[in-house]
Amino acid sequence: MGVPTLGCHCVVCESADPRDKRTRPSVVLGFGGRNVVIDTTPDFRYQAMRAKIDRLDAVLYTHAHADHILGLDDIRPFNLKQRGAVPIYGAPETLATLRRQFTYIFDDAPAESTIPLIDLHTIDGPFDLFGARVIPIPAMHGSQPVLGFRFGKAAYLTDFSRVPESSKTLLRGLDDFILDALRYVPHPTHSNVEQSLALVADLKPKRAWFTHICHDLGHVETNARLPENVRLAYDGLTFEVGL
């Protein structure tokens, strides 16, 4: 829902710390003059401006919930600037939802204005993207399958409640692991802080960054309770990863 959460006046929602101002979770991977975005949130336009993204070369989708896809229409300026379609990668069920949610992109009806230009690509295993190897990481978000992604020594896994043992194998040997940690209280479809700390202890990445954080977790107070190599991510956080 983002922080501040609409209508809420809790201490985190009213915090003056800019790290407590949270748009919906997304990440951009920049390499070789390319920009690859994971998830186009409802805040995508603002996020892209803040990150000074001048081009968009591909979008990877973790799953098709509203907070991860509703910014898709805002890729249109990149279509116009780059004079072409943007490749979109997702699991079959994710691409099927995009077709239902954004029917005007796919219905072949005459368009009186611009519509997003996209090329759909089904993820069915590891693939190469502009020279980088992308490894999909299957997980469960409640009863729904979702994907995380590993690229080199880093991985991104948001919106999960369970990680199969086969996927844990794909997540070992990381320098940086960005993962879901919604709140302290257990949740039926998200990992909480205790569960995410246990996963970090199991996988042993050099650094872990918690994302998809609700307004239960204040930045400074929560970091003070976390191990030294685990921190809350925040909007605008950047770091280098080895591809």
MDAnalysis code that builds the backbone (N, CA, C; Angstrom):
import MDAnalysis as mda
import numpy as np

u = mda.Universe.empty(729, n_residues=243, atom_resindex=np.repeat(np.arange(243), 3), trajectory=True)
u.add_TopologyAttr("name", ["N", "CA", "C"] * 243)
u.add_TopologyAttr("resid", np.arange(1, 244))
u.add_TopologyAttr("resname", ["MET", "GLY", "VAL", "PRO", "THR", "LEU", "GLY", "CYS", "HIS", "CYS", "VAL", "VAL", "CYS", "GLU", "SER", "ALA", "ASP", "PRO", "ARG", "ASP", "LYS", "ARG", "THR", "ARG", "PRO", "SER", "VAL", "VAL", "LEU", "GLY", "PHE", "GLY", "GLY", "ARG", "ASN", "VAL", "VAL", "ILE", "ASP", "THR", "THR", "PRO", "ASP", "PHE", "ARG", "TYR", "GLN", "ALA", "MET", "ARG", "ALA", "LYS", "ILE", "ASP", "ARG", "LEU", "ASP", "ALA", "VAL", "LEU", "TYR", "THR", "HIS", "ALA", "HIS", "ALA", "ASP", "HIS", "ILE", "LEU", "GLY", "LEU", "ASP", "ASP", "ILE", "ARG", "PRO", "PHE", "ASN", "LEU", "LYS", "GLN", "ARG", "GLY", "ALA", "VAL", "PRO", "ILE", "TYR", "GLY", "ALA", "PRO", "GLU", "THR", "LEU", "ALA", "THR", "LEU", "ARG", "ARG", "GLN", "PHE", "THR", "TYR", "ILE", "PHE", "ASP", "ASP", "ALA", "PRO", "ALA", "GLU", "SER", "THR", "ILE", "PRO", "LEU", "ILE", "ASP", "LEU", "HIS", "THR", "ILE", "ASP", "GLY", "PRO", "PHE", "ASP", "LEU", "PHE", "GLY", "ALA", "ARG", "VAL", "ILE", "PRO", "ILE", "PRO", "ALA", "MET", "HIS", "GLY", "SER", "GLN", "PRO", "VAL", "LEU", "GLY", "PHE", "ARG", "PHE", "GLY", "LYS", "ALA", "ALA", "TYR", "LEU", "THR", "ASP", "PHE", "SER", "ARG", "VAL", "PRO", "GLU", "SER", "SER", "LYS", "THR", "LEU", "LEU", "ARG", "GLY", "LEU", "ASP", "ASP", "PHE", "ILE", "LEU", "ASP", "ALA", "LEU", "ARG", "TYR", "VAL", "PRO", "HIS", "PRO", "THR", "HIS", "SER", "ASN", "VAL", "GLU", "GLN", "SER", "LEU", "ALA", "LEU", "VAL", "ALA", "ASP", "LEU", "LYS", "PRO", "LYS", "ARG", "ALA", "TRP", "PHE", "THR", "HIS", "ILE", "CYS", "HIS", "ASP", "LEU", "GLY", "HIS", "VAL", "GLU", "THR", "ASN", "ALA", "ARG", "LEU", "PRO", "GLU", "ASN", "VAL", "ARG", "LEU", "ALA", "TYR", "ASP", "GLY", "LEU", "THR", "PHE", "GLU", "VAL", "GLY", "LEU"])
u.atoms.positions = np.array([
    [0.812, -1.221, 0.000],
    [0.000, 0.000, 0.000],
    [0.842, 1.266, 0.000],
    [2.153, 1.113, 0.183],
    [3.022, 2.274, 0.275],
    [3.000, 2.866, 1.672],
    [4.037, 3.636, 1.975],
    [4.146, 4.330, 3.258],
    [4.514, 5.780, 2.965],
    [3.783, 6.777, 3.494],
    [2.627, 6.653, 4.376],
    [1.464, 5.901, 3.708],
    [0.752, 5.138, 4.537],
    [-0.438, 4.433, 4.084],
    [-1.628, 5.385, 4.174],
    [-2.480, 5.384, 3.158],
    [-3.595, 6.321, 3.112],
    [-4.429, 6.253, 4.390],
    [-4.697, 7.406, 4.963],
    [-5.564, 7.504, 6.121],
    [-4.923, 7.135, 7.441],
    [-3.622, 6.806, 7.440],
    [-2.959, 6.371, 8.669],
    [-2.113, 7.499, 9.254],
    [-2.113, 7.571, 10.581],
    [-1.328, 8.594, 11.274],
    [-0.425, 7.974, 12.326],
    [0.058, 6.764, 12.042],
    [0.960, 6.102, 12.987],
    [2.325, 6.790, 12.953],
    [3.209, 6.381, 13.858],
    [4.507, 7.041, 13.992],
    [5.360, 6.870, 12.733],
    [5.245, 5.746, 12.033],
    [6.037, 5.541, 10.812],
    [5.451, 6.352, 9.661],
    [4.125, 6.345, 9.530],
    [3.505, 7.117, 8.450],
    [3.751, 8.611, 8.603],
    [3.939, 9.079, 9.830],
    [4.180, 10.501, 10.058],
    [5.650, 10.805, 10.315],
    [6.514, 9.820, 10.076],
    [7.949, 10.001, 10.283],
    [8.514, 11.064, 9.341],
    [9.485, 11.820, 9.841],
    [10.182, 12.807, 9.014],
    [11.380, 12.203, 8.291],
    [11.717, 10.958, 8.594],
    [12.848, 10.293, 7.959],
    [12.472, 9.932, 6.526],
    [13.198, 10.446, 5.524],
    [12.845, 10.132, 4.126],
    [12.897, 8.645, 3.817],
    [13.633, 7.869, 4.593],
    [13.703, 6.426, 4.362],
    [12.423, 5.708, 4.799],
    [11.545, 6.410, 5.486],
    [10.235, 5.874, 5.839],
    [9.163, 6.258, 4.814],
    [9.548, 6.909, 3.732],
    [8.621, 7.222, 2.637],
    [8.840, 6.171, 1.547],
    [7.898, 5.229, 1.409],
    [8.151, 4.051, 0.597],
    [7.130, 3.915, -0.526],
    [7.620, 3.943, -1.757],
    [6.769, 3.585, -2.883],
    [6.728, 2.063, -2.998],
    [5.928, 1.563, -3.920],
    [5.786, 0.120, -4.054],
    [7.079, -0.517, -4.588],
    [7.371, -1.779, -4.208],
    [8.708, -2.340, -4.435],
    [9.015, -2.632, -5.899],
    [10.195, -2.196, -6.304],
    [10.698, -2.407, -7.657],
    [12.205, -2.202, -7.606],
    [12.897, -2.614, -8.665],
    [14.341, -2.418, -8.731],
    [14.726, -2.256, -10.192],
    [15.774, -1.485, -10.440],
    [16.312, -1.358, -11.788],
    [17.744, -1.866, -11.775],
    [18.071, -2.683, -12.767],
    [19.417, -3.209, -12.951],
    [20.013, -2.533, -14.168],
    [21.051, -1.748, -13.950],
    [21.699, -1.034, -15.045],
    [23.049, -1.634, -15.360],
    [23.275, -1.983, -16.629],
    [24.558, -2.557, -17.027],
    [24.724, -2.401, -18.539],
    [25.950, -2.131, -18.956],
    [26.248, -2.021, -20.379],
    [25.393, -1.007, -21.107],
    [25.016, 0.068, -20.434],
    [24.162, 1.076, -21.053],
    [22.703, 0.689, -21.143],
    [22.332, -0.431, -20.545],
    [20.952, -0.927, -20.556],
    [20.316, -0.744, -19.189],
    [18.980, -0.655, -19.176],
    [18.214, -0.623, -17.937],
    [17.131, -1.693, -17.981],
    [17.165, -2.585, -17.002],
    [16.163, -3.632, -16.875],
    [15.416, -3.412, -15.561],
    [14.112, -3.253, -15.633],
    [13.286, -3.006, -14.453],
    [12.572, -4.287, -14.042],
    [12.540, -4.553, -12.751],
    [11.733, -5.647, -12.225],
    [10.473, -5.044, -11.623],
    [9.336, -5.294, -12.260],
    [7.995, -4.856, -11.860],
    [7.767, -3.366, -12.117],
    [6.650, -3.072, -12.774],
    [6.220, -1.686, -13.016],
    [5.090, -1.374, -12.047],
    [5.439, -0.820, -10.915],
    [4.463, -0.557, -9.863],
    [3.564, 0.624, -10.233],
    [2.503, 0.878, -9.460],
    [1.697, 2.084, -9.706],
    [2.518, 3.368, -9.568],
    [3.684, 3.281, -8.923],
    [4.565, 4.431, -8.739],
    [5.682, 4.476, -9.781],
    [5.586, 3.665, -10.839],
    [6.697, 3.513, -11.771],
    [7.138, 4.843, -12.375],
    [6.197, 5.687, -12.786],
    [6.571, 6.946, -13.431],
    [7.448, 7.785, -12.505],
    [7.006, 7.938, -11.263],
    [7.779, 8.716, -10.301],
    [9.122, 8.055, -10.015],
    [9.120, 6.736, -9.857],
    [10.365, 6.023, -9.571],
    [11.373, 6.192, -10.700],
    [10.911, 6.100, -11.946],
    [11.804, 6.231, -13.090],
    [12.385, 7.640, -13.179],
    [11.579, 8.644, -12.880],
    [12.096, 10.015, -12.885],
    [13.121, 10.209, -11.783],
    [12.806, 9.703, -10.601],
    [13.722, 9.860, -9.467],
    [15.064, 9.187, -9.739],
    [15.029, 8.019, -10.396],
    [16.252, 7.276, -10.706],
    [16.922, 7.766, -11.988],
    [16.322, 8.769, -12.634],
    [16.873, 9.340, -13.874],
    [17.074, 8.266, -14.949],
    [16.063, 7.429, -15.109],
    [16.107, 6.403, -16.142],
    [15.777, 7.041, -17.488],
    [16.736, 7.044, -18.400],
    [16.564, 7.665, -19.710],
    [16.161, 6.674, -20.785],
    [16.313, 5.381, -20.507],
    [15.902, 4.362, -21.454],
    [15.450, 3.134, -20.666],
    [14.603, 2.345, -21.307],
    [14.093, 1.118, -20.694],
    [14.243, 0.001, -21.711],
    [15.035, -1.021, -21.365],
    [15.365, -2.066, -22.327],
    [14.604, -3.366, -22.102],
    [14.074, -3.587, -20.909],
    [13.280, -4.784, -20.645],
    [12.603, -4.641, -19.289],
    [11.506, -5.379, -19.120],
    [10.810, -5.472, -17.835],
    [10.662, -6.943, -17.483],
    [11.035, -7.290, -16.257],
    [10.811, -8.624, -15.725],
    [9.704, -8.529, -14.682],
    [8.759, -9.462, -14.730],
    [7.671, -9.451, -13.750],
    [7.794, -10.623, -12.791],
    [7.658, -10.292, -11.499],
    [7.655, -11.332, -10.467],
    [6.313, -12.057, -10.427],
    [5.226, -11.291, -10.560],
    [3.865, -11.832, -10.564],
    [2.945, -10.678, -10.956],
    [1.650, -10.949, -11.024],
    [0.741, -9.972, -11.643],
    [-0.215, -9.325, -10.657],
    [0.183, -9.167, -9.407],
    [-0.656, -8.392, -8.495],
    [-0.583, -6.908, -8.844],
    [-1.646, -6.180, -8.465],
    [-1.789, -4.784, -8.886],
    [-0.593, -3.933, -8.519],
    [-0.018, -4.128, -7.326],
    [1.080, -3.275, -6.891],
    [2.383, -3.557, -7.633],
    [2.356, -4.526, -8.547],
    [3.559, -4.851, -9.311],
    [3.413, -4.632, -10.823],
    [2.188, -4.396, -11.304],
    [2.007, -4.296, -12.764],
    [1.346, -3.012, -13.235],
    [0.672, -2.265, -12.354],
    [-0.220, -1.212, -12.837],
    [0.498, -0.009, -13.448],
    [1.822, 0.040, -13.370],
    [2.551, 1.121, -14.035],
    [2.944, 0.805, -15.463],
    [2.472, -0.320, -15.992],
    [2.894, -0.730, -17.340],
    [2.607, 0.340, -18.392],
    [1.493, 1.032, -18.292],
    [1.153, 2.026, -19.318],
    [2.204, 3.130, -19.410],
    [2.933, 3.359, -18.316],
    [3.896, 4.458, -18.300],
    [5.207, 4.140, -19.006],
    [5.285, 3.006, -19.686],
    [6.469, 2.769, -20.517],
    [6.358, 3.493, -21.859],
    [5.196, 4.081, -22.174],
    [4.977, 4.663, -23.496],
    [6.029, 5.704, -23.905],
    [6.478, 6.599, -22.993],
    [7.519, 7.545, -23.418],
    [8.794, 6.864, -23.888],
    [9.118, 5.710, -23.298],
    [10.308, 4.982, -23.743],
    [10.081, 4.363, -25.127],
    [8.856, 3.890, -25.386],
    [8.530, 3.411, -26.730],
    [8.767, 4.508, -27.761],
    [8.282, 5.711, -27.454],
    [8.405, 6.812, -28.403],
    [9.857, 7.220, -28.590],
    [10.587, 7.322, -27.493],
    [11.979, 7.757, -27.569],
    [12.853, 6.735, -28.275],
    [12.593, 5.448, -27.990],
    [13.436, 4.382, -28.530],
    [12.918, 3.809, -29.848],
    [11.726, 4.279, -30.247],
    [11.123, 3.881, -31.519],
    [10.969, 2.368, -31.645],
    [10.466, 1.770, -30.566],
    [10.264, 0.328, -30.628],
    [9.614, -0.216, -29.378],
    [9.349, -1.518, -29.417],
    [8.698, -2.205, -28.309],
    [9.712, -2.534, -27.216],
    [9.193, -2.676, -26.004],
    [10.002, -3.082, -24.856],
    [9.735, -4.562, -24.583],
    [10.757, -5.385, -24.490],
    [10.546, -6.794, -24.150],
    [10.023, -6.956, -22.720],
    [9.022, -7.795, -22.568],
    [8.404, -8.069, -21.275],
    [8.568, -9.553, -20.983],
    [9.074, -9.882, -19.793],
    [9.317, -11.273, -19.422],
    [8.491, -11.630, -18.185],
    [7.814, -12.782, -18.240],
    [7.042, -13.228, -17.089],
    [6.635, -14.678, -17.231],
    [6.177, -15.250, -16.139],
    [5.641, -16.606, -16.171],
    [4.355, -16.622, -16.991],
    [3.941, -17.787, -17.511],
    [2.730, -17.832, -18.346],
    [1.507, -17.222, -17.679],
    [1.290, -17.504, -16.393],
    [0.102, -16.966, -15.712],
    [0.203, -15.450, -15.542],
    [1.412, -14.932, -15.406],
    [1.586, -13.480, -15.309],
    [1.258, -12.806, -16.631],
    [1.757, -13.353, -17.719],
    [1.472, -12.770, -19.029],
    [-0.005, -12.869, -19.360],
    [-0.670, -13.947, -18.936],
    [-2.110, -14.078, -19.166],
    [-2.871, -12.991, -18.422],
    [-2.450, -12.668, -17.205],
    [-3.111, -11.600, -16.444],
    [-2.867, -10.245, -17.090],
    [-1.673, -10.008, -17.599],
    [-1.410, -8.745, -18.298],
    [-2.350, -8.589, -19.490],
    [-2.591, -9.671, -20.201],
    [-3.503, -9.610, -21.349],
    [-4.922, -9.257, -20.908],
    [-5.348, -9.776, -19.764],
    [-6.700, -9.461, -19.262],
    [-6.753, -8.048, -18.697],
    [-5.724, -7.655, -17.949],
    [-5.728, -6.373, -17.247],
    [-5.567, -5.202, -18.215],
    [-4.806, -5.409, -19.284],
    [-4.510, -4.337, -20.234],
    [-5.018, -4.748, -21.620],
    [-6.312, -4.992, -21.705],
    [-6.876, -5.499, -22.959],
    [-6.617, -4.551, -24.121],
    [-6.561, -3.250, -23.872],
    [-6.396, -2.285, -24.960],
    [-5.033, -2.419, -25.635],
    [-4.068, -3.040, -24.971],
    [-2.768, -3.260, -25.592],
    [-2.844, -4.391, -26.623],
    [-3.732, -5.352, -26.359],
    [-3.712, -6.598, -27.122],
    [-4.928, -6.822, -28.027],
    [-5.938, -5.954, -27.973],
    [-7.192, -6.263, -28.676],
    [-7.187, -5.919, -30.163],
    [-6.091, -5.333, -30.656],
    [-5.955, -4.998, -32.080],
    [-6.983, -3.975, -32.557],
    [-7.641, -3.305, -31.629],
    [-8.580, -2.248, -32.023],
    [-7.796, -1.015, -32.471],
    [-8.347, -0.232, -33.396],
    [-7.665, 0.994, -33.809],
    [-7.436, 1.908, -32.607],
    [-6.235, 2.419, -32.449],
    [-5.890, 3.271, -31.311],
    [-5.836, 4.720, -31.755],
    [-6.577, 5.581, -31.042],
    [-6.569, 6.999, -31.361],
    [-5.405, 7.727, -30.694],
    [-4.772, 7.069, -29.742],
    [-3.608, 7.633, -29.087],
    [-2.569, 6.525, -28.937],
    [-1.457, 6.831, -28.282],
    [-0.411, 5.823, -28.112],
    [-0.841, 4.766, -27.102],
    [-0.369, 3.564, -27.300],
    [-0.524, 2.483, -26.348],
    [0.862, 1.874, -26.135],
    [1.087, 1.203, -25.015],
    [2.391, 0.578, -24.803],
    [2.713, -0.425, -25.909],
    [3.933, -0.381, -26.372],
    [4.421, -1.342, -27.354],
    [5.313, -2.340, -26.620],
    [4.883, -3.595, -26.597],
    [5.615, -4.595, -25.830],
    [5.742, -5.894, -26.629],
    [6.798, -6.624, -26.353],
    [6.991, -7.972, -26.880],
    [7.006, -8.922, -25.687],
    [6.075, -9.870, -25.652],
    [5.967, -10.781, -24.525],
    [6.899, -11.970, -24.690],
    [7.570, -12.331, -23.600],
    [8.471, -13.476, -23.578],
    [8.148, -14.315, -22.339],
    [7.855, -15.583, -22.557],
    [7.533, -16.484, -21.452],
    [8.800, -16.979, -20.777],
    [8.836, -16.867, -19.467],
    [9.967, -17.386, -18.698],
    [9.706, -18.852, -18.380],
    [10.588, -19.718, -18.863],
    [10.457, -21.143, -18.562],
    [11.778, -21.743, -18.094],
    [12.711, -20.873, -17.716],
    [14.014, -21.307, -17.232],
    [14.998, -20.164, -17.345],
    [16.264, -20.373, -17.010],
    [17.269, -19.314, -17.128],
    [17.371, -18.794, -18.560],
    [17.701, -17.526, -18.696],
    [17.826, -16.933, -20.023],
    [18.859, -15.823, -20.001],
    [19.373, -15.491, -21.174],
    [20.348, -14.413, -21.318],
    [19.635, -13.136, -21.725],
    [20.050, -12.038, -21.122],
    [19.442, -10.743, -21.394],
    [20.557, -9.721, -21.564],
    [20.807, -9.328, -22.808],
    [21.841, -8.334, -23.121],
    [23.193, -8.743, -22.554],
    [23.482, -10.041, -22.580],
    [24.771, -10.539, -22.110],
    [24.812, -10.937, -20.652],
    [23.747, -10.679, -19.901],
    [23.671, -11.074, -18.488],
    [22.795, -12.315, -18.360],
    [23.186, -13.224, -17.491],
    [22.409, -14.433, -17.247],
    [21.388, -14.162, -16.149],
    [20.124, -14.414, -16.451],
    [19.037, -14.226, -15.486],
    [18.507, -15.603, -15.089],
    [18.504, -15.881, -13.796],
    [18.027, -17.166, -13.291],
    [16.737, -16.933, -12.524],
    [15.590, -17.426, -13.021],
    [14.333, -17.274, -12.275],
    [14.347, -18.143, -11.024],
    [13.776, -17.615, -9.941],
    [13.740, -18.296, -8.648],
    [12.277, -18.537, -8.276],
    [11.744, -19.754, -8.473],
    [10.344, -20.023, -8.121],
    [10.131, -19.981, -6.610],
    [9.021, -19.380, -6.199],
    [8.627, -19.329, -4.791],
    [7.108, -19.300, -4.731],
    [6.577, -19.316, -3.507],
    [5.123, -19.281, -3.306],
    [4.740, -18.032, -2.528],
    [3.702, -17.371, -2.998],
    [3.132, -16.163, -2.386],
    [1.745, -16.575, -1.902],
    [1.673, -17.174, -0.695],
    [0.452, -17.858, -0.316],
    [0.285, -19.075, -1.205],
    [-0.831, -19.149, -1.922],
    [-1.072, -20.272, -2.837],
    [-0.651, -19.966, -4.261],
    [-0.123, -18.757, -4.503],
    [0.216, -18.338, -5.867],
    [1.705, -18.491, -6.145],
    [2.067, -19.119, -7.268],
    [3.479, -19.161, -7.660],
    [3.965, -17.771, -8.078],
    [5.178, -17.442, -7.686],
    [5.802, -16.175, -8.077],
    [7.246, -16.470, -8.478],
    [7.896, -15.474, -9.055],
    [9.295, -15.606, -9.436],
    [10.132, -14.525, -8.778],
    [11.299, -14.926, -8.292],
    [12.360, -13.990, -8.010],
    [13.378, -14.121, -9.124],
    [14.452, -13.340, -9.048],
    [15.461, -13.380, -10.098],
    [16.850, -13.262, -9.489],
    [17.748, -14.109, -9.981],
    [19.167, -13.988, -9.636],
    [19.914, -13.484, -10.855],
    [20.787, -12.522, -10.643],
    [21.640, -11.992, -11.707],
    [23.027, -11.849, -11.107],
    [23.934, -12.756, -11.506],
    [25.280, -12.746, -10.955],
    [25.275, -13.046, -9.469],
    [25.866, -12.147, -8.699],
    [26.008, -12.340, -7.253],
    [24.892, -11.682, -6.447],
    [23.802, -11.306, -7.122],
    [22.683, -10.668, -6.433],
    [21.381, -11.367, -6.805],
    [20.401, -11.261, -5.926],
    [19.079, -11.829, -6.201],
    [18.008, -10.949, -5.591],
    [16.831, -10.977, -6.225],
    [15.677, -10.180, -5.811],
    [14.488, -11.124, -5.669],
    [13.912, -11.173, -4.471],
    [12.796, -12.078, -4.210],
    [11.803, -11.383, -3.296],
    [10.785, -10.798, -3.893],
    [9.761, -10.119, -3.112],
    [8.471, -10.921, -3.156],
    [7.555, -10.636, -2.239],
    [6.225, -11.256, -2.212],
    [6.291, -12.781, -2.165],
    [6.838, -13.311, -1.102],
    [6.863, -14.758, -0.942],
    [6.538, -15.122, 0.503],
    [5.978, -16.305, 0.666],
    [5.751, -16.864, 1.993],
    [6.499, -18.177, 2.190],
    [6.922, -18.785, 1.075],
    [7.672, -20.042, 1.173],
    [8.632, -20.150, -0.012],
    [9.849, -20.608, 0.285],
    [10.857, -20.824, -0.746],
    [11.193, -22.315, -0.775],
    [10.921, -23.004, -1.877],
    [11.247, -24.433, -1.960],
    [12.750, -24.680, -1.817],
    [13.091, -25.879, -1.378],
    [14.500, -26.229, -1.213],
    [15.249, -26.115, -2.539],
    [14.596, -26.476, -3.638],
    [15.251, -26.391, -4.943],
    [15.615, -24.947, -5.297],
    [14.797, -23.997, -4.836],
    [15.101, -22.591, -5.095],
    [16.187, -22.070, -4.159],
    [16.226, -22.593, -2.940],
    [17.291, -22.176, -2.022],
    [18.667, -22.503, -2.604],
    [18.753, -23.611, -3.309],
    [20.012, -23.979, -3.953],
    [20.467, -22.900, -4.925],
    [19.515, -22.255, -5.601],
    [19.827, -21.209, -6.573],
    [20.215, -19.895, -5.906],
    [19.991, -19.786, -4.595],
    [20.208, -18.532, -3.876],
    [21.442, -18.560, -2.986],
    [22.275, -19.553, -3.156],
    [23.492, -19.618, -2.335],
    [24.647, -18.911, -3.046],
    [25.587, -18.439, -2.249],
    [26.757, -17.766, -2.810],
    [26.505, -16.339, -3.242],
    [25.528, -15.670, -2.628],
    [25.180, -14.300, -3.011],
    [26.008, -13.269, -2.242],
    [26.294, -12.175, -2.911],
    [26.796, -10.988, -2.219],
    [25.636, -10.185, -1.650],
    [24.578, -9.989, -2.457],
    [23.438, -9.170, -2.037],
    [22.138, -9.907, -2.314],
    [21.294, -9.980, -1.299],
    [20.001, -10.650, -1.390],
    [18.926, -9.667, -0.944],
    [18.048, -9.290, -1.875],
    [16.932, -8.382, -1.587],
    [15.690, -9.249, -1.442],
    [15.045, -9.194, -0.269],
    [13.943, -10.118, -0.023],
    [12.836, -9.484, 0.793],
    [11.661, -10.065, 0.633],
    [10.442, -9.671, 1.318],
    [10.586, -9.809, 2.834],
    [10.145, -8.784, 3.573],
    [10.041, -8.863, 5.036],
    [8.988, -7.838, 5.448],
    [7.729, -8.226, 5.324],
    [6.616, -7.278, 5.410],
    [6.516, -6.580, 6.762],
    [6.615, -7.372, 7.851],
    [6.355, -6.834, 9.187],
    [6.828, -7.867, 10.211],
    [6.626, -7.594, 11.500],
    [6.977, -8.571, 12.534],
    [5.910, -9.663, 12.655],
    [4.654, -9.280, 12.564],
    [3.546, -10.222, 12.749],
    [3.449, -11.157, 11.544],
    [3.204, -12.451, 11.754],
    [3.064, -13.365, 10.616],
    [1.950, -12.930, 9.667],
    [2.125, -13.261, 8.382],
    [1.169, -12.912, 7.343],
    [0.964, -14.143, 6.464],
    [-0.249, -14.369, 5.954],
    [-0.489, -15.594, 5.186],
    [0.220, -15.663, 3.842],
    [0.597, -14.521, 3.261],
    [1.192, -14.558, 1.925],
    [2.564, -13.890, 1.837],
    [3.059, -13.355, 2.933],
    [4.355, -12.681, 2.931],
    [5.252, -13.233, 4.027],
    [6.550, -13.161, 3.783],
    [7.531, -13.474, 4.815],
    [7.600, -12.312, 5.803],
    [7.669, -12.646, 7.096],
    [7.842, -11.585, 8.083],
    [9.318, -11.485, 8.465],
    [9.651, -10.586, 9.380],
    [11.049, -10.336, 9.723],
    [11.715, -11.598, 10.260],
    [11.050, -12.284, 11.173],
    [11.632, -13.496, 11.756],
    [11.901, -14.560, 10.690],
    [10.944, -14.762, 9.796],
    [11.116, -15.765, 8.745],
    [12.218, -15.372, 7.770],
    [12.292, -14.100, 7.427],
    [13.325, -13.650, 6.495],
    [14.713, -13.728, 7.122],
    [14.822, -13.435, 8.409],
    [16.107, -13.582, 9.088],
    [16.549, -15.044, 9.099],
    [15.606, -15.948, 9.285],
    [15.938, -17.372, 9.262],
    [16.429, -17.788, 7.880],
    [15.806, -17.266, 6.825],
    [16.237, -17.590, 5.467],
    [17.635, -17.029, 5.202],
    [17.894, -15.817, 5.661],
    [19.223, -15.225, 5.498],
    [20.269, -16.051, 6.239],
    [19.943, -16.496, 7.448],
    [20.880, -17.318, 8.214],
    [21.170, -18.632, 7.498],
    [20.173, -19.163, 6.803],
    [20.337, -20.415, 6.061],
    [21.200, -20.200, 4.808],
    [20.900, -19.165, 4.039],
    [21.556, -18.959, 2.744],
    [22.901, -18.248, 2.851],
    [23.075, -17.462, 3.913],
    [24.349, -16.792, 4.204],
    [24.845, -15.851, 3.099],
    [24.016, -14.962, 2.595],
    [24.548, -13.929, 1.686],
    [25.433, -12.968, 2.477],
    [26.316, -12.259, 1.783],
    [27.146, -11.277, 2.479],
    [26.300, -10.145, 3.053],
    [25.310, -9.715, 2.276],
    [24.409, -8.643, 2.720],
    [22.975, -9.009, 2.353],
    [22.040, -8.612, 3.205],
    [20.628, -8.807, 2.907],
    [19.900, -7.488, 3.082],
    [18.940, -7.255, 2.197],
    [18.158, -6.018, 2.199],
    [16.684, -6.392, 2.224],
    [15.960, -5.931, 3.241],
    [14.535, -6.235, 3.352],
    [13.728, -5.211, 2.565],
    [12.759, -5.715, 1.783],
    [11.889, -4.850, 0.983],
    [10.439, -5.252, 1.202],
    [9.522, -4.610, 0.474],
    [8.077, -4.798, 0.661],
    [7.712, -4.613, 2.138],
    [8.142, -3.476, 2.679],
    [8.039, -3.183, 4.117],
    [6.784, -2.352, 4.370],
    [5.941, -2.805, 5.276],
    [4.737, -2.029, 5.590],
    [5.042, -1.014, 6.696],
    [4.016, -0.282, 7.102],
    [4.232, 0.794, 8.072],
    [4.395, 0.304, 9.508],
    [4.488, -1.005, 9.710],
    [4.806, -1.529, 11.041],
    [6.281, -1.358, 11.382],
    [7.132, -1.168, 10.360],
    [8.575, -1.154, 10.568],
    [9.153, 0.232, 10.300],
    [9.609, 0.897, 11.351],
    [10.326, 2.151, 11.189],
    [11.769, 1.879, 10.814],
    [12.347, 2.725, 9.982],
    [13.672, 2.441, 9.428],
    [14.741, 2.358, 10.515],
    [14.901, 3.401, 11.306],
    [15.983, 3.455, 12.296],
    [15.778, 2.410, 13.391],
    [14.566, 2.327, 13.916],
    [14.297, 1.407, 15.024],
    [14.485, -0.047, 14.597],
    [14.036, -0.380, 13.376],
    [14.147, -1.762, 12.914],
    [15.596, -2.131, 12.640],
    [16.342, -1.251, 11.982],
    [17.749, -1.538, 11.713],
    [18.532, -1.793, 12.992],
    [18.176, -1.096, 14.071],
    [18.879, -1.274, 15.347],
    [18.686, -2.674, 15.912],
    [17.641, -3.371, 15.462],
    [17.347, -4.709, 15.965],
    [17.836, -5.811, 15.037],
    [18.364, -5.452, 13.880],
    [18.760, -6.434, 12.883],
    [20.254, -6.742, 12.966],
    [20.663, -7.925, 12.495],
    [22.103, -8.221, 12.412],
    [22.820, -7.199, 11.539],
    [24.130, -7.092, 11.722],
    [24.892, -6.045, 11.047],
    [24.842, -6.149, 9.534],
    [24.703, -7.369, 9.003],
    [24.694, -7.537, 7.548],
    [23.297, -7.526, 6.949],
    [22.288, -7.187, 7.746],
    [20.897, -7.120, 7.279],
    [20.375, -5.718, 7.533],
    [19.808, -5.101, 6.515],
    [19.273, -3.752, 6.651],
    [17.962, -3.629, 5.882],
    [17.142, -2.680, 6.303],
    [15.965, -2.341, 5.518],
    [16.412, -1.607, 4.261],
    [15.889, -2.012, 3.124],
    [16.097, -1.237, 1.905],
    [15.290, 0.061, 2.018],
    [15.610, 1.013, 1.169],
    [14.863, 2.276, 1.162],
    [14.835, 2.810, -0.253],
    [13.857, 3.644, -0.531],
    [13.709, 4.209, -1.863],
    [14.957, 5.003, -2.239],
    [15.519, 4.684, -3.399],
    [16.710, 5.361, -3.875],
    [18.004, 4.649, -3.530],
    [17.928, 3.541, -2.791],
    [19.128, 2.766, -2.465],
    [19.784, 2.254, -3.741],
    [21.107, 2.415, -3.849],
    [21.855, 1.883, -4.986],
    [23.106, 1.179, -4.468],
    [23.515, 0.134, -5.180],
    [24.788, -0.516, -4.906],
    [25.204, -1.311, -6.139],
    [26.482, -1.645, -6.207],
    [27.008, -2.379, -7.348],
    [26.930, -3.873, -7.082],
    [26.645, -4.638, -8.145],
    [26.613, -6.085, -8.050],
    [27.483, -6.669, -9.152],
    [28.036, -7.832, -8.874],
    [28.856, -8.499, -9.871],
    [28.026, -9.397, -10.753],
    [28.000, -9.119, -12.070],
    [27.255, -9.936, -13.009],
    [28.133, -11.051, -13.576],
])
